[in-house]
Amino acid sequence: MSGWTDFLSITKELDELVHCPIHEKNRASIVEQVDVLLDKREAMLKDLRKPTHEEKEMVQEAIQRDLKVNQKLEFLFEGLKRDMRNMKKQKASKQRYINPYQSISGYDGTYVDHKK
């Protein structure tokens, strides 16, 4: 019985972690903590047996919390992807500002004689 209670406690901890306020400063640490908890849960899933009648309520609660965690993680990672795209755009625009003639072709305005 301790297997399912431990699994539920880790799921609760994960649920609380993803629902805390996330800022740019603490996002990296939260992602690391989420990764550690997900690894623990994955290792526990391999060793869990079929739940007994008493444990079925804990399993249902774990499933409900897992759905909430998945939704919040999707939201978190979409924000992370958006920030990465914005950083890439900022880098490209900064590079164009520094060297505005980089994208212009070298043959622009030149005459190339194709005769031998």
Secondary structure, DSSP 8 states (H G I E B T S, - for coil): -HHHHHHHHHHHHHHHHHTS---TTTHHHHHHHHHHHHHHHHHHHHH-----TTTHHHHHHHHHHHHHHHHHHHHHHHHHHHHHHHHHHHHHHHHHHH-TTTTS-TTTT-------
